[in-house]
Amino acid sequence: MSGSGEGRLAAVRRAMAEVEVDALVLRPSPDFRFLGGRGDGFLVVTRDAFAETGDPGPLVPVSARRVGVDPEMRVRELFALAVDAELVPAGAVLAPLRLRKEPEELDAIALAARAADGALAGARELRWFGATERAMARRMHVLLLESGCEEVLDVRVSAGEHTALPAHRPTDRVINPGDALQVSVRGRWNGYCAEVARTLAVAEPPDDFEALYTVILAAQRAALGAVRQAHPAASVAAAAQTVIENSGYGRFAAAHCGRGLGLAADEPPVLSTSDPTELAPGMALCLEPAVYLPDLFGARLADVTLCTPSGPRLLTTPPPALPVLDR
């Protein structure tokens, strides 16, 4: 293990002692990769051992009373441990350590964000009229790879009434002039994730759509301005929520306005008004305010920012006024 890896391992062991966890058993997952796991077996960490293995049970001390297990472990894998100990989520140890990223982690997130940003910049050069959501999602997949993304995690395209569905997957719906359009891309570079989303209109915005977009744009700017070290995550959410509430769209807003990014595309903190997590330099955030009007349309923007000692550092190109596609 490298010097930086040894420092991380030492921090993990200190955290284990603080929460009285005697061993960690991880399978391939973000936590596994965080500790340098590279194979397809298990990673076991105790106060005296650190090893990748296909059979973790024998490496867990007989005296262990609390064992932190990976949340992605299958039931049969948990039973196979055959340990007489309390099983607790490994996140009790690892989640606080993963909140603040090291410089090389932030560099990887920046490269993933740059690739996603580049793909969406190229989207305006594509021909959208008459194409299906599914066909355009495939084209965006190629653009994301061409922009430098090492691995495409997700591409979503929704048009018209589908933009009002937060979990919508691309279909064969044809994209027509007058449609609202939502495009999001999520990719990974060197193991680290980023997502960028843009809302557009096709030829001519639907009635009241530009007004909704303006609210979302203002909400995101308010959220960005609230990213400050030592401030709670809840303050970022409150800044965005205030803009949306004042516009009259409050009951249609998404439940949160962002999340953390790292080895997983969805990490703490959750940018909701109930999250007390204190922001600190080294945290990477996806700011994503959204409003969804049932059966009409929705608008969502997603951008990547870092919390730094001097304030937020946006890693993506600031979204413009409502982009209108002309082809």
C-alpha positions in Angstrom: 0.0 0.0 0.0 1.3 3.5 -0.9 2.1 6.1 1.8 -1.2 7.9 1.2 -3.0 4.6 1.4 -1.3 3.8 4.7 -2.4 7.1 6.0 -6.0 6.4 5.0 -5.8 2.9 6.6 -4.5 4.4 9.8 -7.5 6.8 9.8 -9.9 4.0 9.2 -8.4 2.0 12.2 -8.8 5.1 14.4 -12.4 5.5 13.3 -13.0 1.8 14.0 -11.7 2.2 17.5 -13.9 5.2 18.1 -17.1 3.4 17.2 -15.9 0.1 18.7 -15.9 -1.9 15.4 -13.4 -4.8 15.5 -13.4 -5.7 11.8 -14.6 -4.4 8.4 -15.7 -6.8 5.7 -16.2 -5.1 2.3 -17.1 -6.5 -1.1 -16.5 -4.6 -4.4 -18.3 -1.3 -3.8 -17.4 2.4 -3.3 -16.1 1.6 0.3 -14.1 -1.3 -1.1 -12.5 1.0 -3.7 -11.9 3.7 -1.1 -9.5 1.3 0.7 -7.7 0.3 -2.5 -9.6 -2.9 -3.2 -9.1 -4.0 -6.8 -10.3 -7.6 -7.1 -13.7 -9.3 -7.0 -13.4 -10.9 -3.6 -13.6 -9.3 -0.2 -11.5 -6.8 1.7 -11.0 -7.4 5.4 -9.7 -4.8 7.8 -8.9 -5.5 11.4 -6.7 -3.7 14.0 -3.9 -6.0 12.9 -4.7 -7.2 9.4 -5.5 -5.8 5.9 -6.2 -8.4 3.1 -8.2 -9.2 0.0 -9.6 -12.7 0.1 -12.2 -14.9 -1.3 -13.2 -16.2 2.1 -13.4 -13.4 4.7 -14.7 -15.4 7.6 -11.4 -16.8 8.9 -9.8 -13.4 8.9 -12.4 -11.9 11.3 -11.1 -12.3 14.9 -13.0 -14.8 17.0 -13.1 -12.2 19.8 -14.8 -9.6 17.5 -18.0 -8.2 19.0 -18.9 -5.7 16.3 -18.2 -6.2 12.6 -18.8 -3.5 10.0 -20.2 -5.0 6.8 -20.6 -3.6 3.3 -24.2 -2.5 2.6 -23.9 -4.2 -0.8 -23.2 -7.6 0.7 -25.7 -10.3 -0.2 -27.6 -12.2 2.5 -25.8 -15.4 1.6 -22.5 -13.6 2.0 -23.5 -12.3 5.4 -24.5 -15.8 6.6 -21.2 -17.2 5.2 -19.3 -15.1 7.6 -20.5 -17.3 10.4 -19.3 -14.8 13.1 -20.7 -14.5 16.6 -20.8 -10.7 16.5 -23.1 -7.8 15.9 -23.2 -6.8 12.3 -23.4 -3.0 11.6 -23.1 -1.0 8.4 -19.5 -0.2 7.4 -20.6 3.3 6.8 -20.5 4.0 10.5 -16.7 3.9 10.0 -16.2 5.0 6.4 -18.9 7.5 5.6 -17.3 10.3 7.7 -13.9 9.7 6.2 -15.2 9.8 2.6 -17.0 13.1 3.0 -13.8 15.2 2.4 -11.8 14.2 -0.7 -8.1 14.3 -1.1 -6.6 16.4 -3.9 -6.2 13.5 -6.3 -9.8 12.5 -5.7 -10.9 16.1 -6.5 -8.9 16.0 -9.6 -10.6 12.9 -10.8 -14.1 14.4 -10.0 -13.1 17.5 -12.0 -12.1 15.4 -15.0 -15.4 13.5 -14.8 -17.3 16.8 -14.6 -15.4 18.2 -17.5 -16.3 15.3 -19.7 -20.0 15.5 -18.7 -20.0 19.3 -19.3 -18.4 18.8 -22.7 -20.9 16.2 -23.8 -23.8 18.5 -23.0 -22.1 21.4 -24.7 -22.0 19.2 -27.8 -25.6 18.3 -27.5 -26.8 21.5 -29.1 -25.0 20.5 -32.3 -27.1 17.3 -32.7 -30.3 17.0 -34.7 -33.2 16.5 -32.2 -36.3 17.1 -34.3 -38.0 13.8 -35.2 -35.6 11.7 -33.2 -36.7 9.5 -30.3 -35.6 9.9 -26.7 -33.9 6.5 -26.9 -31.9 7.4 -30.0 -30.7 10.7 -28.6 -29.7 8.9 -25.4 -27.5 6.7 -27.5 -25.9 9.7 -29.2 -25.3 11.4 -25.8 -23.6 8.2 -24.6 -21.1 8.4 -27.5 -20.6 12.2 -26.9 -19.8 11.5 -23.2 -17.1 9.0 -24.2 -15.7 11.3 -26.8 -15.5 14.1 -24.2 -13.1 12.0 -22.2 -15.3 10.0 -19.8 -13.8 6.6 -18.9 -17.1 5.0 -18.1 -20.7 6.0 -18.8 -22.9 5.4 -15.8 -26.2 6.8 -17.0 -27.7 8.9 -19.8 -31.3 10.2 -19.6 -33.3 12.0 -22.2 -36.9 13.0 -21.6 -39.2 15.1 -23.8 -42.5 16.9 -23.3 -44.7 15.5 -20.5 -41.9 13.0 -19.7 -39.8 15.8 -18.2 -42.3 15.9 -15.3 -41.2 12.3 -14.3 -38.1 12.4 -12.2 -37.2 8.7 -12.8 -38.1 8.6 -16.5 -36.0 6.3 -18.7 -35.7 7.1 -22.5 -38.5 5.6 -24.6 -39.4 5.7 -28.3 -41.3 9.0 -27.8 -40.5 11.3 -30.7 -39.1 14.7 -29.9 -41.1 17.5 -31.5 -41.0 21.2 -31.9 -42.6 22.8 -28.9 -41.4 20.2 -26.4 -39.6 20.8 -23.2 -36.4 18.7 -23.1 -34.4 17.3 -20.2 -30.9 15.7 -20.8 -28.6 14.4 -18.1 -25.3 12.5 -18.3 -23.5 10.7 -15.5 -20.0 9.4 -15.9 -16.9 8.2 -14.1 -13.2 9.0 -14.4 -10.6 7.0 -12.5 -13.4 5.7 -10.3 -14.9 9.1 -9.4 -18.3 10.3 -10.5 -20.0 13.4 -11.8 -23.3 14.3 -13.2 -24.5 17.3 -15.3 -28.1 18.0 -16.4 -29.5 20.6 -18.6 -33.1 21.7 -19.5 -33.8 22.9 -23.0 -36.7 23.7 -25.3 -37.2 22.5 -28.8 -37.9 25.2 -31.4 -40.2 27.2 -29.1 -40.7 26.8 -25.3 -44.2 25.6 -24.1 -46.3 28.2 -22.4 -44.9 29.2 -19.0 -41.9 26.9 -19.4 -39.3 29.7 -19.6 -40.7 31.2 -16.4 -40.3 27.8 -14.6 -36.8 27.5 -16.0 -35.9 30.9 -14.7 -36.9 29.9 -11.2 -34.8 26.8 -11.3 -31.8 28.7 -12.6 -32.2 31.3 -9.7 -32.6 28.4 -7.2 -29.4 26.8 -8.3 -27.5 30.1 -8.1 -28.9 30.7 -4.6 -27.7 27.2 -3.6 -24.3 27.8 -5.1 -23.9 31.0 -3.2 -24.8 29.2 0.1 -21.9 26.6 -0.3 -19.6 27.8 2.5 -17.3 25.9 4.9 -18.7 25.5 8.4 -22.3 26.0 7.1 -24.8 23.1 7.3 -25.9 21.3 4.2 -29.4 22.3 5.2 -28.5 26.0 4.5 -27.8 25.2 0.8 -31.1 23.4 0.5 -32.9 26.3 2.3 -31.5 28.8 -0.1 -32.8 26.9 -3.1 -36.1 26.1 -1.5 -36.7 29.8 -0.6 -36.5 30.8 -4.3 -38.8 28.0 -5.3 -41.3 28.6 -2.5 -41.5 32.3 -3.3 -42.2 31.5 -7.0 -45.3 29.5 -6.0 -43.9 26.1 -7.2 -42.9 24.9 -3.7 -45.2 21.9 -3.6 -43.9 20.6 -6.9 -40.2 20.8 -5.9 -37.9 17.8 -5.6 -37.3 16.6 -2.1 -33.7 17.8 -2.0 -31.5 20.1 -4.1 -28.4 18.1 -4.3 -26.1 15.4 -2.9 -22.4 14.5 -2.5 -20.3 13.0 -5.2 -17.3 10.7 -5.0 -16.6 7.0 -5.7 -20.4 6.7 -5.8 -22.7 9.0 -7.8 -24.9 9.5 -4.7 -23.1 10.1 -1.4 -23.6 12.2 1.7 -24.3 14.9 2.4 -27.9 15.1 1.2 -28.7 18.7 0.5 -32.0 18.8 2.2 -33.3 21.1 4.9 -33.0 18.4 7.5 -29.3 17.5 6.9 -27.1 19.1 9.6 -23.8 17.9 8.0 -21.3 20.8 8.3 -19.7 21.6 4.9 -16.0 21.6 4.7 -13.2 22.1 2.2 -12.8 18.9 0.1 -16.5 18.1 -0.2 -17.7 17.6 -3.8 -21.4 18.4 -4.4 -23.9 18.0 -7.2 -26.4 20.9 -7.0 -29.6 19.8 -8.6 -32.8 21.8 -7.9 -35.8 20.6 -9.8 -39.6 21.2 -10.1 -41.9 18.8 -11.7 -45.4 19.8 -12.8 -47.5 16.7 -13.3 -48.6 16.0 -16.9 -47.1 19.2 -18.1 -43.3 19.4 -17.8 -40.4 19.7 -15.4 -37.1 21.5 -15.2 -33.9 20.4 -13.5 -30.3 21.6 -13.6 -27.3 19.6 -12.2 -23.8 21.0 -11.8 -20.7 20.0 -9.9 -19.1 22.2 -7.3 -16.5 21.9 -4.6 -16.5 23.5 -1.2 -13.2 25.4 -0.7 -11.9 27.7 2.1 -12.8 30.7 -0.1 -16.2 29.5 -1.1 -17.7 27.4 -3.9 -15.7 26.4 -6.9 -17.9 25.4 -9.8 -16.4 22.6 -12.0 -18.9 22.9 -14.8 -20.0 25.7 -17.1 -22.7 27.8 -15.5 -26.0 27.1 -17.1 -27.3 29.9 -19.4 -30.7 31.3 -19.9 -33.1 28.7 -21.4 -31.4 27.2 -24.4 -33.7 26.8 -27.4 -32.7 24.1 -30.0 -33.2 25.1 -33.6 -33.0 21.7 -35.2 
